[in-house]
Amino acid sequence: MATTLGAAAPTELGWFGLSELTVRAARWLLSLFFSDAVCDFDRFTLGASGFNIRITTACSGIEGTLMATVFAIAYVAVSRHRLRFPRALLIPLIAAIVMWTANAIRLALLVAIGASGYREFALGGYHSRAGWVFLILVAIGTVCLGHGVPYFAKKQAIVSDHKTNMTTLCLLPFVVMIGTAFVTDAFMGRFDKSYPFRVVAVLAVMWACRHSYKELDWGAFKRPWFGAAVGALVFVFWIALDKLLQKSPPAAIEAGLASLPAGSAFFWLLFRAVGMIVTVPFAEELAFRAYLPRRFASSDVDAVATSRFRPTGMIISSVAFGALHGRFLAGTLAGLCYALAVAKYKRLADAVIAHSTTNALIFVWVLAVQDFSLL
């Protein structure tokens, strides 16, 4: 019996030769480990050891390949001053080929996992997350290719990146946090028992780069009450909007904690608190308040002060912040408040303090009212 992955009819794949190539490549990879690997190119089914899947358009890898290509084209356009032309025009082609290969590997792994007796994991966490994990890795690889390979990058750009590399410093904790979350979610499902690993990964980046982060515009540690007041304000309307719009989904965390021994549940909550109050504010404020506004202020990010804001950058970074958090209105308003906190006294520390205060109050609220949907 075949399991259908995706929403479109299998016959809709016939017009796109790339899909058949993907299935053929996945079947060849499977045949290296499973002597009974089979595929039906008419119905686009793939299987081994009695575990068969029917691959439709949504899961064939076409969308992922197109997204990787579009990202690479956008990267080349934005970073054109750092790249050698016409060589840089090869970057989108390389990204497309690598992403197509990754999609074939993803499908082969899906069948291999299911055929090895882990059907629920294959069709659950792995199926829903693996594509995004591969896409993120290809996007990171695209940037590394353009910035670090002399064939594509101008010599001055490589020297500049090795000297300061503020872009890496601002985005590295966030990328590590999101990347770890995708990987652990894929294995753990709705309740991520391995959340402490995510916290430890970001803390490791913070510690390894602790001297370099001194170059950012944290500002003198004065008036910490200002950031705390902004954070308290965000907490108030965050909770109010959540109740007003009834955005809280059923909490998988509560059920997950109930399944753990008391000691393990306490340990998990302790790391959740450290993540919400320390690592998440640090990583997200570097990405959304230190990097994005500078990105929209100048193409040369390293030459712009961390606290420099323009209305366009402030709005776009806040909208992106809202989209990330799933509560679009509350998240966007929170992003604007944190951005205004930085703009007020030109101190990035104010946004971090505000974000930490908001999350600390939310954590206390969750424990007080037992509403784990807010975690």
C-alpha positions in Angstrom: 0.0 0.0 0.0 1.5 3.4 -1.0 1.4 6.5 1.0 0.7 9.7 -0.9 3.0 12.7 -0.1 1.6 16.0 -1.4 -1.7 17.3 -2.7 -1.5 17.1 -6.5 -2.3 14.1 -8.6 0.8 12.0 -9.6 0.0 12.5 -13.3 0.6 16.2 -12.9 4.3 15.5 -12.7 4.6 14.0 -16.1 5.1 17.4 -17.9 8.1 18.2 -15.8 11.1 16.0 -16.7 12.9 17.1 -13.5 10.5 15.1 -11.4 11.3 11.8 -13.2 15.0 12.5 -12.9 14.6 13.1 -9.2 12.7 9.8 -8.7 15.3 7.9 -10.8 18.1 9.4 -8.8 16.4 8.5 -5.5 15.7 4.9 -6.7 19.4 4.5 -7.6 20.5 5.7 -4.2 18.1 3.3 -2.6 19.4 0.4 -4.7 22.8 0.9 -3.1 21.4 -0.3 0.2 18.1 -2.1 -0.6 18.2 -4.9 -3.2 14.4 -4.7 -3.5 14.2 -1.0 -4.2 11.4 -0.3 -6.7 9.9 2.6 -8.5 7.0 3.1 -10.9 7.6 6.1 -13.2 4.0 6.1 -14.5 2.6 6.6 -11.0 5.7 8.2 -9.4 5.9 5.6 -6.6 9.1 4.7 -4.8 9.7 2.0 -2.2 11.7 -0.7 -0.6 11.1 -3.6 1.8 7.3 -3.1 1.6 7.4 0.6 2.4 6.1 2.6 -0.7 5.3 6.2 -1.2 3.6 8.0 -4.0 5.4 11.3 -4.8 3.2 14.3 -5.9 4.2 17.8 -7.0 4.3 19.3 -3.5 6.9 16.8 -2.4 8.8 16.1 -5.6 11.5 18.7 -4.9 10.6 21.0 -7.7 9.5 23.8 -5.3 12.6 23.4 -3.2 14.8 23.7 -6.3 13.0 26.8 -7.5 13.2 28.4 -4.0 17.0 27.7 -3.8 17.4 29.1 -7.3 15.4 32.3 -6.5 17.4 32.8 -3.3 20.7 32.4 -5.2 19.5 34.9 -7.8 18.5 37.4 -5.1 21.8 36.8 -3.3 23.8 37.5 -6.5 21.8 40.7 -7.1 22.2 42.0 -3.6 25.9 41.1 -3.3 26.9 42.1 -6.8 29.5 44.6 -5.6 31.3 41.7 -3.9 31.2 39.2 -6.8 33.1 38.6 -10.0 31.0 38.7 -13.1 30.1 36.9 -15.3 31.4 34.0 -13.1 28.8 34.9 -10.4 26.0 33.9 -12.8 27.0 30.3 -12.2 26.0 30.5 -8.5 22.2 30.1 -9.1 22.9 27.2 -11.4 25.1 25.5 -8.8 22.5 26.1 -6.1 19.8 24.5 -8.3 21.9 21.5 -9.0 22.8 21.0 -5.3 19.2 21.5 -4.2 18.0 19.0 -6.8 20.6 16.5 -5.5 19.6 17.1 -1.9 15.9 16.5 -2.9 16.8 13.1 -4.4 18.8 12.3 -1.2 15.8 13.4 0.9 13.4 11.1 -0.9 15.8 8.2 -0.7 16.3 8.7 3.1 12.5 9.0 3.6 12.0 5.5 2.0 15.1 4.1 3.8 13.8 5.3 7.2 10.3 3.9 6.6 11.7 0.6 5.2 13.9 0.2 8.3 10.9 0.1 10.6 10.5 3.8 11.5 7.4 4.5 9.4 5.8 7.1 11.8 9.0 9.1 12.0 9.5 8.9 8.2 6.0 10.2 7.5 5.9 12.6 10.4 8.8 14.7 11.6 11.3 13.8 8.9 8.8 14.3 6.0 7.6 17.7 7.3 11.1 19.1 8.2 13.8 17.6 6.1 13.0 19.7 3.0 13.4 22.9 5.0 16.6 21.7 6.6 18.1 20.9 3.2 16.9 24.3 1.8 18.5 26.2 4.7 21.8 24.3 4.3 21.8 25.1 0.5 21.1 28.8 1.2 23.9 29.0 3.8 26.2 27.2 1.3 25.3 29.6 -1.4 26.4 32.6 0.7 29.6 30.8 1.7 30.3 30.1 -1.9 29.8 33.7 -3.0 31.6 35.2 -0.1 34.5 32.8 0.5 35.5 31.3 -2.9 38.0 33.5 -4.7 36.7 32.3 -8.1 33.4 34.1 -7.3 34.3 36.7 -4.7 36.5 39.8 -5.2 39.7 39.7 -3.3 38.8 42.9 -1.4 35.5 41.4 -0.2 37.2 38.3 1.1 39.8 40.4 3.0 37.1 42.6 4.4 35.0 39.6 5.5 37.9 38.0 7.3 38.7 41.2 9.1 35.4 42.1 10.6 32.6 39.9 9.2 29.8 41.6 11.2 27.2 39.8 9.0 28.4 36.4 10.3 28.5 37.6 13.9 24.9 39.0 13.7 23.4 36.0 11.9 25.4 33.0 13.3 23.5 32.6 16.6 20.1 32.9 14.8 21.1 30.4 12.1 22.4 27.9 14.6 19.2 28.3 16.7 16.9 27.8 13.7 18.9 25.1 12.2 19.1 23.1 15.4 15.4 23.6 15.9 14.6 22.2 12.4 16.8 19.1 13.0 15.5 18.4 16.6 11.9 19.0 15.6 12.3 16.5 12.7 13.3 13.8 15.2 11.2 14.7 18.2 7.8 15.7 16.6 5.5 18.2 18.3 7.2 18.1 21.7 10.9 18.6 21.4 12.5 16.8 24.3 16.0 17.8 23.0 15.3 21.5 23.4 18.3 21.8 25.8 20.6 21.0 22.9 19.3 24.1 21.0 20.1 26.3 24.0 23.6 24.8 24.4 24.4 25.2 20.7 23.6 29.0 20.9 25.4 29.4 24.2 28.5 27.8 22.5 28.4 30.3 19.7 28.0 33.2 22.1 31.0 32.0 24.1 33.2 31.3 21.1 32.5 34.8 19.6 32.4 36.7 22.9 35.4 38.9 22.1 34.1 39.7 18.6 30.7 40.8 19.9 32.3 43.6 21.9 32.6 45.4 18.5 28.8 45.8 18.3 27.1 49.0 19.5 25.8 47.7 22.8 26.1 51.1 24.5 26.9 51.9 28.0 24.8 49.9 30.6 22.7 52.8 31.8 19.0 53.1 32.5 18.3 49.3 32.2 14.9 50.1 33.5 14.1 51.6 30.0 14.5 48.3 28.2 12.7 46.5 31.0 9.8 48.9 30.7 9.5 48.4 27.0 9.6 44.6 27.5 6.8 44.8 30.1 4.7 46.9 27.7 5.2 44.3 24.9 4.2 41.5 27.4 0.9 43.3 28.2 -0.3 43.6 24.6 1.2 40.2 23.7 -1.1 38.5 26.2 -4.0 40.8 25.4 -3.8 40.1 21.7 -3.4 36.4 22.3 -6.7 36.4 24.3 -8.5 38.8 22.0 -7.6 36.9 18.8 -7.6 33.5 20.5 -4.4 32.6 18.9 -3.2 30.0 21.4 -3.2 26.5 19.8 -3.6 23.3 21.8 -0.4 22.9 23.8 1.7 19.8 22.9 4.2 20.9 25.5 1.9 20.3 28.4 1.2 16.7 27.3 4.9 16.2 26.6 5.9 17.4 30.1 3.3 15.2 31.6 4.9 12.2 29.9 8.3 12.9 31.5 9.5 12.1 35.0 9.3 15.0 37.4 13.1 15.6 37.3 13.3 15.5 33.5 10.3 17.9 33.3 12.0 20.4 35.7 15.3 20.1 33.7 13.4 20.8 30.4 11.6 23.8 31.9 14.9 25.2 33.3 16.5 25.1 29.8 13.3 26.5 28.3 13.7 29.5 30.7 17.3 29.9 29.8 16.4 29.8 26.1 13.6 32.3 26.3 15.4 34.8 28.6 19.0 34.5 27.3 19.7 32.8 24.0 16.5 33.6 22.0 16.6 37.4 22.8 20.4 37.5 22.0 20.1 35.6 18.7 16.9 37.3 17.5 18.0 40.8 18.3 21.3 40.4 16.6 19.4 39.2 13.5 16.4 41.5 13.5 17.7 44.7 15.2 21.5 44.6 14.5 21.6 43.0 11.0 18.4 43.7 9.0 18.2 47.4 9.6 21.8 47.8 8.6 21.2 45.7 5.5 18.5 48.1 4.3 20.6 51.2 5.3 23.6 50.2 3.1 24.8 47.4 0.9 28.0 47.5 2.9 26.7 46.1 6.2 30.1 46.2 8.0 30.4 50.0 7.4 27.0 50.8 9.1 26.6 51.4 12.9 24.6 48.6 14.5 22.1 51.1 16.0 21.5 52.9 12.6 17.8 52.7 11.7 15.8 53.8 8.7 12.0 53.6 8.6 12.1 51.0 5.8 14.5 48.8 7.6 12.7 49.1 10.8 9.3 48.2 9.3 10.6 45.3 7.2 12.6 43.8 10.0 9.6 44.1 12.3 7.3 42.4 9.8 9.8 39.6 9.4 10.0 39.3 13.2 6.2 39.0 13.3 6.1 36.4 10.6 8.7 34.3 12.4 6.7 34.1 15.6 3.4 32.9 14.2 1.5 35.7 15.9 1.9 38.2 13.1 0.2 41.3 14.6 1.7 40.9 18.1 5.1 39.9 16.7 5.3 42.9 14.4 4.3 45.3 17.1 6.8 43.8 19.4 9.5 44.1 16.7 8.6 47.8 16.3 8.9 48.4 20.1 12.3 46.7 20.3 13.5 48.7 17.3 12.3 52.0 18.8 14.1 51.0 22.0 17.4 50.8 20.1 16.7 54.0 18.2 16.0 56.0 21.4 19.4 55.8 22.9 21.4 54.0 20.1 22.0 51.0 22.3 21.4 47.4 21.1 21.4 46.3 24.7 18.1 48.0 25.3 16.4 45.7 22.7 18.0 42.6 24.3 16.9 43.7 27.8 13.4 44.4 26.5 13.1 41.1 24.7 14.4 39.2 27.7 11.9 41.0 30.0 9.0 40.1 27.7 10.0 36.5 27.6 10.7 36.3 31.3 7.2 37.7 32.1 5.6 35.3 29.6 7.4 32.3 31.2 6.2 33.4 34.6 2.7 33.9 33.2 2.7 30.4 31.7 3.7 28.8 35.0 1.1 30.9 36.9 -1.9 30.1 34.7 -0.6 26.8 33.3 -1.1 28.0 29.7 1.8 26.2 28.0 0.6 27.2 24.5 2.6 30.5 24.9 5.9 28.7 25.3 
